[in-house]
Amino acid sequence: MSTRLRDDKGSTIPLYVWLVGMLLFVAFVFFVFAKGAVARSGAQSAADAAALAAAQQARDELRLEFIAGLPTGTWVLPLEGKIPSPPSGIPAAQRLAMENDSTLQFVNPKFVAGNLAYEARIETNYTVGDSLVPGTEGTTATANATAVIEPRCHMVANVPGQTIEFFCDGSGLWVIDPKTFNVGDLPTAKELYEVNLAE
């Protein structure tokens, strides 16, 4: 009886070692995938931030174009988010990419559903880390994002020499005399345009 018990005990040791080894391997695999997921998530967050920053910078410049066009009657296109030469948005996108430990590869103005948008691509300054694929430990993560500038206002009346009128979602009807308006009394950039990430 005692001999058989010792034999049974001896046979369970290799099985125990095998199970522990498998558990350690599974834990390592999950750890590697988790590190990769964190790197990809960080890259996407940096791309989102860069695209939003570029669009927000362009939104502020659109408002300046809108204000400049009030005396001449050329305010309607900026109000609708359309100008001949869209701002680059590069400085703001670069700043946000750096704040997220990434490098801006490009930011391009484009149109999404007729609205001005900015697509940004970034590359992380940090690597994915250990990988199950040999030679990929030094690989960085990249990601793209697009932010869209959606006008919140539309023209109601635009008669040369008279007051102009436009309506904005959230702030209502605006009536402005282009000859005597005060810049401080005009709607803010956030009231004129909404910036969102494209889905």
C-alpha positions in Angstrom: 0.0 0.0 0.0 2.7 2.5 1.0 4.7 1.8 -2.2 1.6 2.5 -4.4 1.0 5.8 -2.7 4.6 6.9 -3.2 4.3 5.9 -6.9 1.1 8.0 -7.3 2.7 10.9 -5.6 5.7 10.7 -7.9 3.5 10.6 -11.0 1.6 13.8 -10.1 4.8 16.0 -9.9 5.4 16.1 -13.7 1.7 16.9 -14.2 1.9 19.7 -11.6 5.0 21.1 -13.3 3.3 21.0 -16.7 0.2 22.8 -15.4 2.3 25.5 -13.7 4.2 25.9 -16.9 1.1 26.3 -18.9 -0.4 28.8 -16.5 2.8 30.9 -16.7 2.8 30.8 -20.5 -0.9 31.8 -20.6 -0.2 34.6 -18.2 2.8 35.8 -20.4 0.6 35.7 -23.5 -2.1 37.8 -21.8 0.6 40.2 -20.6 2.1 40.7 -24.1 -1.4 41.2 -25.6 -2.2 43.7 -22.9 0.9 45.7 -23.5 0.2 45.8 -27.2 -3.4 46.8 -26.5 -2.2 49.6 -24.2 0.2 50.9 -26.9 -2.5 50.8 -29.6 -5.0 52.5 -27.3 -2.4 55.2 -26.5 -1.7 55.7 -30.2 -5.4 56.1 -30.9 -5.9 58.6 -28.1 -2.9 60.7 -29.4 -4.4 60.6 -32.9 -7.8 61.7 -31.7 -6.3 64.5 -29.7 -4.2 65.7 -32.7 -7.2 65.7 -35.1 -9.4 67.5 -32.6 -6.7 70.1 -31.9 -6.3 70.8 -35.7 -10.0 71.1 -36.1 -10.4 73.4 -33.1 -7.6 75.6 -34.4 -9.4 75.8 -37.8 -12.7 76.5 -36.0 -11.1 79.6 -34.3 -9.8 80.8 -37.7 -13.1 80.3 -39.3 -14.6 82.6 -36.8 -12.0 85.2 -37.6 -12.9 84.9 -41.3 -16.6 85.2 -40.4 -16.0 88.4 -38.5 -13.8 89.8 -41.3 -16.5 89.2 -43.8 -19.3 91.0 -41.9 -18.6 94.5 -43.3 -18.3 93.2 -46.9 -21.1 90.7 -46.9 -18.7 87.7 -47.4 -19.5 86.2 -44.0 -21.9 83.4 -45.2 -19.3 80.9 -46.4 -17.2 81.1 -43.2 -20.4 80.7 -41.2 -21.0 77.5 -43.2 -17.5 76.3 -42.5 -16.3 76.9 -46.0 -13.3 79.1 -47.0 -11.1 78.9 -50.1 -7.9 78.0 -48.2 -8.6 75.9 -45.1 -6.1 76.5 -42.2 -3.4 73.8 -41.9 -4.1 73.0 -38.2 -0.5 71.7 -38.0 0.8 73.7 -35.0 -2.0 72.6 -32.7 -1.9 69.0 -33.9 1.9 68.8 -33.3 1.5 70.2 -29.8 -1.1 67.6 -28.8 0.9 64.8 -30.4 3.9 65.8 -28.4 1.9 66.0 -25.2 0.8 62.4 -25.8 4.4 61.2 -26.4 3.9 60.8 -30.1 5.0 62.4 -33.4 2.6 63.9 -35.9 3.2 62.3 -39.3 0.6 64.4 -41.1 -2.6 66.4 -40.8 -4.7 67.1 -43.8 -7.8 69.1 -44.3 -10.6 67.3 -46.2 -14.4 67.2 -46.4 -16.7 64.7 -44.7 -20.3 64.8 -45.7 -19.7 68.4 -47.0 -18.1 69.6 -43.8 -14.5 70.7 -43.3 -12.6 68.0 -41.4 -9.0 67.2 -40.4 -7.3 63.8 -40.6 -4.3 63.3 -38.4 -1.8 60.4 -38.3 0.6 59.9 -35.5 3.4 57.5 -34.5 4.1 56.8 -30.9 7.6 57.6 -29.5 7.4 54.5 -27.4 7.4 50.9 -28.6 4.9 48.1 -28.3 7.3 46.1 -26.2 7.8 42.4 -25.9 6.0 40.4 -28.5 5.4 36.8 -29.4 6.7 37.7 -32.9 10.5 37.9 -32.8 12.0 41.2 -33.9 9.0 43.3 -33.2 10.0 44.5 -29.7 11.1 47.9 -31.1 8.0 48.5 -33.2 6.0 51.7 -32.6 2.3 52.1 -32.9 0.5 54.3 -35.4 -3.1 55.5 -35.6 -5.3 57.8 -37.7 -8.2 60.0 -36.6 -10.5 62.5 -38.3 -12.3 65.4 -36.6 -15.2 67.2 -38.3 -16.2 70.8 -38.0 -20.0 71.0 -38.1 -21.5 74.5 -38.5 -24.2 75.2 -35.9 -25.6 78.2 -37.7 -27.4 79.1 -40.9 -28.1 82.4 -42.6 -31.6 83.9 -42.3 -31.0 87.3 -44.1 -28.1 88.9 -45.8 -29.1 92.2 -47.4 -26.2 94.6 -48.3 -26.3 97.7 -46.2 -28.8 96.3 -43.7 -28.6 94.1 -40.6 -27.7 90.5 -41.2 -29.4 87.6 -39.5 -28.4 84.0 -38.7 -29.7 81.3 -36.5 -27.5 79.1 -34.3 -28.5 75.8 -32.6 -28.2 76.4 -28.9 -27.9 80.2 -29.0 -30.9 81.2 -31.2 -31.3 84.1 -33.6 -28.6 86.7 -34.1 -29.2 90.1 -35.6 -26.1 92.1 -36.3 -25.5 95.5 -37.9 -22.3 95.1 -40.0 -21.4 98.8 -39.6 -21.6 99.0 -35.8 -21.1 95.5 -34.4 -18.9 94.8 -31.4 -16.7 91.7 -31.7 -17.2 90.9 -28.0 -20.9 90.6 -28.6 -20.6 88.1 -31.4 -21.1 84.3 -30.9 -18.0 82.4 -29.8 -16.3 79.8 -32.0 -18.0 77.0 -30.0 -21.4 78.6 -30.6 -20.7 78.9 -34.3 -19.2 75.4 -34.9 -19.2 72.0 -33.3 -16.1 69.8 -33.5 -16.5 66.0 -33.2 -14.5 62.9 -34.1 -15.7 61.2 -37.2 -17.1 57.7 -36.6 
